[in-house]
Amino acid sequence: MSDLPLIPAAKPVIGEEERAAVDRVLASGMIAQGPEVAAFEEEFSEVLVGGRTCVAVNSGTSGLHLGLLAAGIGAGDEVIVPSFTFAATANSVALTGATPVFADIEADTFCLDPESVRAAVTERTAGIMPVHLYGHPAAMDELRAVAEEAGVQLFEDAAQAHGASYHGDPVGSFGSFAMFSLYPTKNMTSGEGGMVACGDEDIARGVRLLRNQGMEKQYANEIVGFNARMTDVHAAIGRVQLGKVGAWTAQRQANAAFLDAHLVGVGTPVVRRGCTHVYHQYTVRLEGATGAERDRVVAALREEYAVGSGVYYPIPNHELVSLARFAPAGELPQTARAAAEVLSLPVHPSLSEGDLERVVTAVNAVVAAGS
C-alpha cells in the first residue's frame, strides 16, 4: 500500500466565493426558488447554450424526465438511447411510461452510433437521445439526419458536457431540449441540480409547470406536476461556478494534453475533427482486456501509486436488473467491449504537475507489468 496521498479521480472545487454566495442568500431570507434561480437560468443561457431558454431543476435526472414529458413523450412511445452511460438516461425515459430502446456506441468516441440508431427505429420511435459522454459531443449531424428521416425528435443528455461544441455550435443547442447536470463531480456544480436548455418556448413552459406542481402562478395549477424546483442556495453556488467553468475547462484540456503526450500502452481519448472535448472524464482503453483485468489495473494504481481512477460504466444499462426488461434482441458489441476495457484517469483542474507525472508513471508501469 502506497504512503503517498491519494490523487482522487474527481474533486469538486468549492471556494470562498461559493461560501459567500450561500451566506448572502441565507441572509436574504429567500431560500427557495427565487431571483437567484432566475439569474442563474439567464446567465447559463448566455454563457453555455447560445441564448436558448433555460429552466433550472433539482437534479439532472429531473431535467431529463421533465424535458421528455414537456416534449410529449409518454406511454406507447420509444426513445432510442445508448446502453453505455449512467442509468439516469434510460430511467428518465422509463419514468415517462415510454420504452428506452438501446443502441450501440461508436468505438472511438463512446457516443451513440448513428447507424445503430437507424437500425433501431420502429413505427413507435418518438425520439433519439444521445449522451455527450465524458465531455465529447455525439455525432449530431448524423443523428439529426436519422431523426429527420424518421420524423422524430432529437434530445440531448449533456450531463457531462458543459462547454463542449460540435462544429462551432455549443452542445445543448441541437435538440428539442438538452439537460446539463450540476452534480458535485461535474465540470461545474450547484451542489445538486440540473439545467434544461429548451428548443422552444412551449417546452420551456412545460418544464416550468412540471417542476412546480403544474403551476406558474400560485394556486393556479394547470397540470399535474412535481416538486422539482432548484433552491436559491443551489443557484447561488451555480452562478459562481459558471464564472469559473471556462478556466477549469481550459485546465482540463491542458491536463488531457499532458496525458496524451506521455501515456503509453493505453488507447487515449479521441477528439473528433470539429469537436471540442471538455474532459469531464479522461477515459482510456486497455485494448483487449477483460473486465477483471481492467479491475486489477484499477486496484494496482490505487494500492501501489495512490492514483484514483473510475470505471464508467462496467455494467451496460440493458444488463442492469432495473432495465433488463428493455434489453435489445441483438448484441451491442462496442458497448460490451467498452464496459470491459475502459478506465477513467484523473483530469480535474486541481491536479498539480507532480500529480500528472505520478499518474503517467503509475499507468505506464502498471500496464507494462501486466502486458
N, C-alpha and C positions, 0 to 999 in steps of 0.2 A: 504494500500500500504506500503510495507516494505521500511525503510530508509537505509537498507544495500546496499552496492554497488553490482551491478548485476554480478553474475557469468555467463559469456557467454557460450552458448552451444559449440561454436568453437572460436578459437583465433589464427590467423596466428602469427608466431613468426618471426619477421624481426629485425635483429640486425645490429651492426656496420659493421660486415664483409660483409653482403649483400650490404650495402650502399657503402662501399669501392670498392666492385667489380663493381658496376654500375658506380661509378666515374671513375674507371680505364678504362672501356670500352668507356665511353663518351670522355675521354681524348685521347683515341687512334684514334678517328675519324672513326673507323669501327664499325658501329652500327647495320647494317642489318646482315643477316645470314653470318657467317664467322668462324674464328678459335675458338671462344668460343662455338659455336654450335657443331662443330666437336669434341671438347674436352669433352663437356657435354655428347654427344652420346656415346663416348668411355668409359667414367667413369661410366655412368649409366649402360652400358652393364656389366662392370666388377663387380660393386657393387651389382646389384639387379637381374639380369636375367641370370647369369651363362655364360656370354660371347656371348649371342645372339646379332646379329647385330641390332642396334637401330637407329631410324630415328626420329628426333625432328620435331614437327609441332606446329602450333599456338594455338591449343586447343585440349582438349580430344575428342570432337566431331569430329573435323577434322581427328584425328588419327583413330577413328573407321571408318569413311566414306572412307578415302583413303585406309586404310587397306583392307576393304571389296572390293573396286574396284580393288586394286592390286591383290587380291586373286581370281578375276574373277567373283565376284558376280554382278548380274545385272538383267535386266528385265526378267521376267519369272521364276526367282528363288524364293525360300522360305528359310528364315533363322529363326530357332526357337530361341526365346528369352524369358526371364521372363517378366511378366507384372508388377511385384513388383520391380521397380527400377526407376531411373531417365529416363525421356523420351528420352534422347540422345541415349540410346541403340537402341530402335526401330526406332527413327528418322534416325539414320545412315543407317539402312537397307533400309528404305523407300526412302532415298535420292539417293540410287543406282538404283532405279527402281524396286528393289526386294520387296517381301512381308514379313513383320515381322509376324511370327506365334507365338502366345503367349501360353506358357505352365505354369504349376503351380510350386510352390516352395515347398521345404521341410519345415515342421513345426518348426524344431529345428534350422536350420542354416539360414533360409530365402533365401537360394540359390536354383537354378534351380533343380527341381526334375527329376532325370533320367527317372523314369517310365512315368511321364507325357510327357517328351520329346519323349520317344519311341512311345507313343500313338499318337503324333502329326506328326510323319514322314509321308510324302507322296512321290509320284514319283517326285515332284518338289523340294523337300528339297535339298538344296545345302550346308547348313551349320548349325551349332549349336553354339550359342554364350551365354555361361553362364556369369553371373556377380558375381565376388567375393565380395558379398555385405557386407558392413560395415567393411570390412577387413578380413572376414573369407573366406577361399578358398571353391569354389564349389567342388562337388564330381567328381574330374577329372578322376579317374579310370573308374567309371561307365559311365560318359558322353563320355569318349573316346571310350569305348566299344560300346555304342549306335552309335556313329559316324562311327566307323569301320563297324558295322553291316549294316548300311545304305549306306556306301560308300560315306560319305560326309565329309567336312572339319569341324574342330573344331577351334573356335576363342575364345579369352578371353577378356572380359571387366574387366580390372584390375584397373579401375579408382580409387578405394578406397583401394587398397591392396598392396602398396609399402612395400616389405619386408616380406609379408606373404609366407608361404610354405605349401606344401602338401606332406606328407611322405618324407620329406627331399629335395624335389625339389622346387625351387622358383616358385611362381606364375609368369606367364609370359613366362614360358619355355615349355608350353604344346601345344599350338595351332599353327595354320599356322601363326597367329600373335597375339599379345596381346597389349592392349592400356592402358597406365597409364596417368591419368590426373594430371596436375600440377597447378590446380586452387588454389587460395589462401587458401581455407579451407581444402585442402587435407593434408595428413600427411607430405608432403613436397611440396614446390611450386617453380615455376619460375616467379611468378607474374600472369602469364597466360601461358598455353601451354599444350602440350601433348607429350608423347614419345611412339613410336611404336616399340615393340620388335618383330623382324621378324624371322620366322622359316626357311626361305631360302633366298638366295641372289636375286632370281627373285622377290620376294615380296618386299624386301628392295629396290631394284632398282625401282620397280613400284611406291612405296610410294615417293621416292626421285623425280621421274619425276612428279608425280601428285602434289606434294607440290609446284613445281617451274615452273608452266606454261608448263609442259611437256618437260622440257629440263634439262640435266645435264651440257651440255656445252652451253655457252651463244649464243643465236640466233639459236641454232641447235635443234629446237623444234621437238620432235618425236611423241608426242601425245597431245591431248587437255587436259590441266591441270588447276590447280587452283593456286592462291597465298595463300599458307598455311604455309609459312615459319615461323620459330621461329627467333626472333632477337637475336643478341649477348648480348643485355642488359638483356633479359629474361634468356638466357642461363647462364650468369654470376651469376645471383641470384640462379638458379637451381644448379650450381656446388657447391656453398657454402652450400646450404641446403642439398645436397647429403652427405656431410661430417657430417651432424648433425642428419640425419634421424634415424640412428641406436640408438643413445642415446634417441631420442624422442620416438621411438617405445618402448624401454625398460621402459620409464616413463609411457607411455600409459598403458602398460601391468601391471605395478605396481599399477597404479590408478584403473584399472579394477579389480585387485585382491582385493583391499580395498573395492570397491563397492560390489563385490561378497560376501565378508565376512560379510558385515554389513547391506545390504538391506533386508527388509522383505516385504512380501505381493505382490511382483512382480516376474515375471519369468526373471531371469538374463540370459545373453548370454551363449549359449552352445559353447564349443570348441570341435569339433570332434577329436577323437583319431588320432594322427599322423599329426594334423594340427597346424600351428602357426597362431594365430589371431593377427592382428596388430591394432585392435580397432580404425579404422577411426571413427566409432561411437560405443558407448556403448548403445545398444538397448535392452530395457526391454519390457516385455509383461504385460499388465493389463488383465489377463485372464478373458474372458467373457465380457469384456467391449464393449460398443458401441462406435462409433467414437465420439459422443457428450460427453459421459462420460470421455473418454480419453482427450478430449479437455478441459474439466473442470479441470482435474488434471494439465494439462499444464498451464492453467491460474492461478490456485492456487499456483503452485510452483513459478511462477514469481511474482505474486502480494503479497503473504504472506511471501515469503522467499528470494525473488530476486535471484532465481535459474532459469537460462535459460535452455531451452530444445528444441528439434526439433522433428518434425513428418515427417519421411521419410519412406513411402510415402503414403499420405492419399487418393489419387485417383489412382487406378491401371491404367497403361498405356492404357489398352483396353477400359477404360471408359472415357478417355480424348477426348474432341471434335476433336482434331487433329488426333487421332489414332483410333477412334471408328469404322471406316470402316474396320479395321482389327480384330475386336473383334471375339473371338472364338465362335463356335456354342454352346459349353457346358460351365459349370461353372468352375471357378478356386477357389475352396473353401478355400485353405490355403492362397491364395492371398487376398481374401476378408477378411478373419479373421485377417491377419496381418495388413491390411490397417486400420482396426478399433482399434486394440489393442496396436500397438507399440508406443514407446516413447523413444527418444534417449537423454541420460543424458550427462552432461559434463564429458569428459575423457581426454581432451587435456593436453599436458605436462606442461602448465603454471599453473595448479591448485596447490594450497598450501594444506597442511594437513588440515588447517582450512576450506578451500573451500570444500574439500572432506567430512569433517564432517558435514558441513552445507547441502550439497547435500543429504547425508544419512538421517539426521534429517528431512529435508523437505519431502523427498519422503515417509519415513516411517510414518510421521504424516499425510500427505495429503491422502495417500492410506488408512490408518487406519480410518480416519474420513469418508471416502466415502464408507467403506465396510459395 
